[in-house]
Amino acid sequence: MAITDYSSLQTTIANYLARTDLTAQIPDFIRLAEVRMRRELRIRQMMRSATTTTTGGDPTVALPSDFLEVRDLTIQTNPVRVISYVSPSVFSRNTRSTESGFPIDYTILATEFKFAPIPDTDYTLEILYYATPDFLSDTNTSNTFLANCPDLLLYGALIEAEPYLMNDARLQVWAGMYQKGLDALITSDEQAQYSGVPIVMTLTKR
């Protein structure tokens, strides 16, 4: 059976488990698989672009509500300026973090970007980031995961199902299938993103 929406995914999971009495549990297995995939998967179909604005005198800007991981952060000046990421520990020792001026560095603390120097005026930011797909449900019958990697959703849900069914012998089977699919998808995504990038040779002077 083709997996085309949330309902057919549930039916396929039940068929693989050869069970007809898990109607209430299968949505939980799918949700747990989606949580796992949010942690482990980054593909171009998950990328979004958003704009926001700093406020002069405020070092922070809220992350997008569906934020997973930043890919690029720029200030829309002329020319466009890239802001460099530093870890929170490095940021805490950054002497510019108490100064006011044009933001050069940023870090991520909880649900906020934090900038150094503190923005001295309002700047428009463009954020390229990986976004969390909405969870599947009876009212949201498809998402990025189901459209692009239904096999991972299937195997991920089966991984979650087997401990519930006390059938640990099948865990390694589904885990192996999941990992194989994950690796293949990541490789395919990288090739699709960078296949058109020309090879550049850099000569090192001695």
Residue pairs with C-beta under 8 A, 6 or more apart in sequence:
1 8
1 11
1 12
1 15
2 8
3 9
3 12
3 146
3 150
3 151
3 153
3 154
4 142
5 141
5 142
5 146
6 30
6 136
6 137
6 138
6 140
6 141
6 142
6 146
7 141
9 30
9 136
9 146
9 150
9 153
9 154
9 157
10 23
10 26
10 27
10 30
12 154
13 22
13 26
13 29
13 30
13 154
13 157
13 158
13 161
14 20
14 22
14 23
14 26
16 154
16 158
17 158
17 161
17 165
19 165
22 161
25 161
25 164
26 157
26 161
27 137
28 160
29 157
29 158
29 160
29 161
29 164
30 136
30 153
30 157
31 135
31 136
32 156
32 157
32 160
33 152
33 153
33 155
33 156
33 157
33 159
33 160
34 133
34 135
34 136
34 145
34 153
34 156
36 156
36 159
37 145
37 149
37 152
37 153
37 156
38 68
38 132
38 133
40 182
41 145
41 149
41 152
41 182
41 185
41 186
42 68
42 69
42 130
42 186
43 148
43 149
43 185
43 186
43 189
44 189
44 192
44 193
45 144
45 147
45 148
46 68
46 130
46 131
46 133
46 144
47 71
47 128
47 129
47 130
47 131
48 64
48 66
48 128
48 129
48 130
48 131
49 126
49 127
49 128
49 129
50 64
50 126
50 127
50 129
51 76
51 124
51 125
51 126
51 127
52 61
52 62
52 124
52 125
52 127
53 61
53 122
53 123
53 124
53 125
54 61
54 103
54 115
54 119
54 121
54 122
54 123
54 125
55 119
55 122
56 119
56 120
56 121
56 122
57 100
57 118
57 119
57 120
58 118
58 119
59 97
59 114
59 115
59 116
59 118
59 119
60 109
60 112
60 113
60 114
60 115
61 112
61 113
61 115
61 125
62 111
62 112
62 113
63 108
63 111
63 112
63 113
64 127
64 129
64 131
66 131
66 132
67 111
67 129
67 131
67 132
68 129
68 130
68 131
68 132
69 129
69 130
70 85
70 108
70 127
70 128
70 129
70 130
71 128
71 129
71 130
72 82
72 126
72 127
72 128
73 82
73 83
73 85
73 106
73 113
73 125
73 126
73 127
73 128
74 80
74 81
74 82
74 83
74 125
74 126
75 81
75 83
75 102
75 103
75 123
75 124
75 125
76 123
76 124
76 125
76 126
77 123
80 126
81 102
83 103
83 104
83 105
83 106
83 115
83 125
84 104
84 105
84 106
85 105
85 106
85 107
85 108
86 94
86 105
86 106
86 107
87 107
88 107
88 108
88 109
90 107
91 97
91 105
91 106
91 107
91 114
91 116
94 105
94 116
96 104
96 105
96 116
96 117
97 114
97 116
97 117
97 118
98 118
99 116
99 117
99 118
100 117
100 118
100 119
100 120
101 117
101 118
101 120
102 117
102 119
102 120
102 123
103 115
103 116
103 117
103 118
103 119
103 123
104 116
104 117
105 115
105 116
106 113
106 114
106 115
106 116
107 113
107 114
108 114
113 125
133 143
133 144
133 145
134 140
134 143
135 143
136 142
136 143
136 145
136 146
145 152
145 153
146 153
148 185
149 181
149 185
151 177
151 181
152 178
152 181
152 182
152 185
155 174
155 175
155 177
155 178
155 181
156 178
158 170
158 174
159 171
159 174
159 175
159 178
162 168
162 170
162 171
162 174
163 171
